[in-house]
Amino acid sequence: MILTVLTTTDARDKAEVLARGAVEARVAACAQVVGPVTSVYHWKRAVETAEEWQVLFKTTDARYGDLEAHLRAAHDYETPEILATPVARVSAEYARWVEQETAAP
């Protein structure tokens, strides 16, 4: 199963480091950096607003745990957003590519 995995961070350069690191570690086949976006959220009893960059990774269900561990180790947020969504439909060729690029060594 192919997954998209989303995280956010507070700077474009940090987002690019997270994207490149996951792809180089082969826990994601690719990643897109999108932003800036405006995030509104509760944090420590206050409503906060922040400018963030989203990073959207493509990986497999089998490699999700490794990607999550990689992001937790590399991320500087105390509680990073890490959301995985199964892809309902995907072309066979793209799915094979994601599987090949994220195959465990």
C-alpha positions as CSV (number, residue, x, y, z in Angstrom):
1,M,0.0,0.0,0.0
2,I,1.3,3.5,-0.9
3,L,1.0,6.2,1.7
4,T,1.3,10.0,1.7
5,V,2.9,11.3,4.9
6,L,2.6,14.9,5.9
7,T,4.7,16.9,8.3
8,T,5.3,20.7,8.8
9,T,8.2,22.8,10.0
10,D,8.8,26.5,10.5
11,A,11.4,27.2,7.8
12,R,11.8,26.3,4.1
13,D,15.4,25.2,4.6
14,K,14.3,22.9,7.4
15,A,11.6,21.4,5.2
16,E,14.1,20.8,2.4
17,V,16.5,19.1,4.9
18,L,13.7,16.8,6.1
19,A,12.7,16.0,2.5
20,R,16.2,15.3,1.3
21,G,17.1,13.3,4.4
22,A,14.1,11.0,4.0
23,V,14.7,10.4,0.3
24,E,18.5,9.8,0.8
25,A,17.6,7.3,3.6
26,R,15.2,5.6,1.2
27,V,12.3,5.8,3.7
28,A,10.5,8.0,1.1
29,A,10.6,7.8,-2.7
30,C,10.1,11.5,-3.0
31,A,8.9,14.6,-1.1
32,Q,7.4,17.9,-2.0
33,V,7.9,21.1,0.0
34,V,4.9,23.4,-0.1
35,G,4.5,26.8,1.5
36,P,4.4,28.9,3.2
37,V,1.1,28.0,4.8
38,T,-0.6,29.5,7.8
39,S,-1.2,27.1,10.7
40,V,-3.6,27.8,13.5
41,Y,-3.5,25.5,16.5
42,H,-3.7,25.0,20.3
43,W,-0.3,24.9,22.0
44,K,0.2,25.1,25.8
45,R,-3.2,26.5,26.5
46,A,-3.1,29.2,23.8
47,V,-4.2,29.5,20.3
48,E,-1.2,30.1,18.1
49,T,-0.8,31.2,14.5
50,A,2.4,30.4,12.6
51,E,3.9,30.4,9.1
52,E,5.0,26.8,8.2
53,W,6.1,24.7,5.3
54,Q,4.5,21.4,4.6
55,V,6.5,18.4,3.4
56,L,4.5,15.6,1.7
57,F,6.3,12.3,1.4
58,K,5.4,9.2,-0.7
59,T,6.3,5.8,0.9
60,T,4.9,2.4,1.5
61,D,3.0,1.0,4.5
62,A,6.0,-1.3,5.0
63,R,8.4,1.6,5.4
64,Y,6.1,3.9,7.3
65,G,7.7,3.0,10.7
66,D,11.1,3.8,9.4
67,L,10.0,7.1,7.9
68,E,8.3,8.1,11.2
69,A,11.4,7.2,13.2
70,H,13.5,9.2,10.8
71,L,11.3,12.3,11.1
72,R,11.1,12.1,14.9
73,A,14.9,12.0,15.0
74,A,15.5,14.7,12.5
75,H,12.6,17.1,13.4
76,D,13.2,20.0,15.9
77,Y,9.5,20.3,17.0
78,E,8.6,18.9,20.4
79,T,5.5,17.3,19.0
80,P,5.9,17.1,15.2
81,E,2.9,16.6,13.0
82,I,3.3,13.2,11.2
83,L,0.1,12.2,9.4
84,A,-0.1,9.1,7.1
85,T,-2.9,8.7,4.6
86,P,-3.4,5.6,2.5
87,V,-3.6,6.4,-1.3
88,A,-6.9,5.0,-2.5
89,R,-5.9,4.9,-6.2
90,V,-2.5,4.9,-7.8
91,S,-1.1,3.9,-11.2
92,A,0.6,0.5,-11.1
93,E,3.8,2.1,-12.6
94,Y,4.0,4.8,-9.9
95,A,3.3,2.3,-7.1
96,R,6.1,0.0,-8.4
97,W,8.5,3.0,-8.5
98,V,7.7,4.0,-4.9
99,E,8.1,0.4,-3.8
100,Q,11.5,0.1,-5.6
101,E,12.8,3.4,-4.3
102,T,11.9,2.6,-0.7
103,A,12.9,-1.1,-0.6
104,A,14.8,-1.9,2.6
105,P,18.5,-2.6,1.9
